[in-house]
Amino acid sequence: MGSEMTASTDDSAGSEPSGTDPSGIDPISGLEAELTDFWRRGRVRTRLRARAIDPRLDPSCYPLITVLARHNSMPMSDLVTAVGMEKSTVTRQIDAIVRLGLAERHPDPRDARARVVTLTDHGRERIDAVLASAVTDWRARLAQWDPDDIRTLTHLLHRLTEATNDPEAREGSR
């Protein structure tokens, strides 16, 4: 699977945005261009990874299933907050992954009105295989990078995520 993703995602390590000179552009404009391209390529990777989990899995469900993979089991309300989507959208996505046998709902032991979503053994097996392949793919792509550069990138991406968290958007998804 890793070779499929490598061939299909059209990533060029270290390339500059088309037609731009990195020293002559506004840093925020450069960031926007790079993020736009990165997100486009990310959508391609998301589509490929969703298909690798199950050919019928809608790629829009991939972020939800990766959140579940990190936590294994979560109340629906926590999932809504974690993925930053409307409750009705998350409910539809949960319905889809339950139909595929990748997850199941259970009553929340802390609140009889609420439900907890848990990956099935099959779901855990599929997502673990896809995530392991993704890590292998990233290791190959970044093999020539200094590990400190990767740590710095990870730290900066975390900072960017924190800086761009929109409290109003999070409130609107509840």
Phi, psi and omega per residue, in radians:
M1 nan -0.667 -3.123
G2 -0.979 -0.698 -3.139
S3 -1.196 -0.577 3.066
E4 -1.081 -0.802 -3.116
M5 -1.153 -0.705 -3.122
T6 -1.079 -0.771 -3.096
A7 -1.272 -0.527 -2.995
S8 -1.628 -0.280 -3.019
T9 -1.584 -0.157 3.043
D10 0.976 0.706 3.103
D11 -1.508 2.408 3.067
S12 -2.175 1.758 -3.095
A13 -1.026 2.249 3.052
G14 1.385 0.078 -3.135
S15 -1.380 2.670 3.131
E16 -1.598 2.752 3.066
P17 -1.000 2.550 -3.082
S18 -0.928 2.211 3.033
G19 1.251 0.296 -3.134
T20 -2.028 2.603 3.042
D21 -1.859 1.993 -3.010
P22 -1.021 -0.463 -3.105
S23 -1.487 -0.242 -3.046
G24 -1.889 0.116 -3.113
I25 -1.985 2.704 3.049
D26 -1.037 2.323 -3.076
P27 -1.043 -0.607 3.140
I28 -1.254 -0.675 3.071
S29 -1.111 -0.708 3.093
G30 -1.103 -0.740 3.103
L31 -1.063 -0.799 3.140
E32 -1.046 -0.759 3.128
A33 -1.103 -0.788 3.140
E34 -1.127 -0.751 -3.136
L35 -1.137 -0.708 3.114
T36 -1.037 -0.794 3.120
D37 -1.167 -0.730 3.132
F38 -1.082 -0.741 3.128
W39 -1.159 -0.679 3.095
R40 -1.045 -0.828 3.133
R41 -1.155 -0.593 3.088
G42 -1.102 -0.663 3.092
R43 -1.103 -0.652 3.088
V44 -1.115 -0.838 3.119
R45 -1.055 -0.718 3.126
T46 -1.053 -0.783 3.139
R47 -1.075 -0.779 -3.140
L48 -1.139 -0.738 -3.135
R49 -1.195 -0.682 3.091
A50 -1.066 -0.780 3.117
R51 -1.106 -0.611 3.134
A52 -1.201 -0.538 3.076
I53 -1.214 -0.865 3.089
D54 -2.815 2.229 -3.107
P55 -0.994 -0.375 -3.127
R56 -1.622 -0.061 -3.108
L57 -1.285 2.138 3.088
D58 -1.168 2.285 -3.131
P59 -0.978 -0.456 3.120
S60 -1.149 -0.291 3.110
C61 -1.489 -0.231 -3.062
Y62 -1.042 -0.808 3.108
P63 -1.024 -0.685 3.134
L64 -1.111 -0.778 -3.099
I65 -1.229 -0.518 3.080
T66 -1.265 -0.589 3.039
V67 -1.110 -0.796 3.093
L68 -1.045 -0.647 -3.135
A69 -1.109 -0.616 3.124
R70 -1.263 -0.529 -3.046
H71 -1.949 -0.263 -3.134
N72 1.199 -0.754 -3.115
S73 -2.567 2.305 -3.114
M74 -2.563 2.536 2.973
P75 -1.120 2.585 3.134
M76 -0.934 -0.742 -3.100
S77 -1.088 -0.631 3.097
D78 -1.215 -0.640 3.088
L79 -1.107 -0.749 3.122
V80 -1.005 -0.807 3.134
T81 -1.154 -0.756 -3.064
A82 -1.113 -0.663 -3.100
V83 -1.669 -0.170 3.056
G84 1.147 0.640 3.134
M85 -2.109 2.931 3.089
E86 -1.117 2.564 3.138
K87 -0.994 -0.714 -3.118
S88 -1.125 -0.634 3.116
T89 -1.171 -0.793 3.132
V90 -1.105 -0.707 3.111
T91 -1.042 -0.784 3.116
R92 -1.103 -0.718 -3.141
Q93 -1.168 -0.703 3.073
I94 -1.086 -0.768 3.084
D95 -0.938 -0.766 -3.107
A96 -1.135 -0.787 -3.105
I97 -1.292 -0.449 3.030
V98 -1.196 -0.768 3.117
R99 -1.040 -0.563 3.139
L100 -1.423 -0.062 3.130
G101 1.370 0.309 -3.112
L102 -1.594 -0.365 -3.130
A103 -2.593 2.943 3.068
E104 -2.541 2.742 3.108
R105 -1.817 2.532 3.075
H106 -2.389 2.716 3.037
P107 -1.093 2.481 3.096
D108 -1.358 2.117 -3.112
P109 -1.113 -0.343 -3.137
R110 -1.577 -0.287 -3.077
D111 -2.681 1.880 -3.055
A112 -1.069 -0.393 3.141
R113 -1.411 -0.328 -3.030
A114 -1.729 2.862 3.115
R115 -2.146 2.593 3.053
V116 -1.936 2.416 3.119
V117 -1.859 2.301 -3.092
T118 -2.309 2.434 3.024
L119 -1.159 2.470 2.998
T120 -1.356 2.962 3.059
D121 -1.026 -0.728 3.109
H122 -1.097 -0.768 3.117
G123 -1.081 -0.762 3.126
R124 -1.093 -0.749 3.141
E125 -1.082 -0.801 -3.115
R126 -1.157 -0.814 -3.097
I127 -1.196 -0.680 3.101
D128 -1.061 -0.719 3.133
A129 -1.133 -0.742 -3.124
V130 -1.202 -0.741 3.123
L131 -1.152 -0.659 3.090
A132 -1.109 -0.714 3.093
S133 -1.127 -0.685 3.126
A134 -1.122 -0.736 3.118
V135 -1.122 -0.740 3.089
T136 -1.053 -0.747 3.120
D137 -1.078 -0.810 3.110
W138 -1.101 -0.701 3.115
R139 -1.038 -0.745 3.134
A140 -1.151 -0.758 -3.124
R141 -1.140 -0.597 -3.055
L142 -1.869 0.303 -3.088
A143 -1.007 -0.561 -3.106
Q144 -1.528 -0.079 -3.135
W145 -1.398 2.579 3.005
D146 -1.232 2.312 3.134
P147 -0.951 -0.569 3.093
D148 -1.148 -0.596 3.075
D149 -1.141 -0.684 3.114
I150 -1.142 -0.750 3.091
R151 -1.081 -0.732 3.115
T152 -1.091 -0.797 3.111
L153 -1.033 -0.795 3.138
T154 -1.050 -0.781 3.122
H155 -1.088 -0.791 -3.127
L156 -1.163 -0.661 3.074
L157 -1.113 -0.691 3.082
H158 -1.085 -0.794 3.111
R159 -1.061 -0.737 3.124
L160 -1.100 -0.744 3.100
T161 -1.034 -0.824 3.136
E162 -1.101 -0.713 -3.110
A163 -1.210 -0.443 -3.080
T164 -1.809 0.047 3.039
N165 -1.114 2.146 -3.102
D166 -1.735 1.864 -3.110
P167 -1.006 -0.628 3.141
E168 -1.150 -0.697 3.122
A169 -1.119 -0.701 3.119
R170 -1.139 -0.700 3.117
E171 -1.116 -0.686 -3.102
G172 -1.208 -0.322 -3.094
S173 -1.545 -0.039 -3.118
R174 -1.541 nan nan
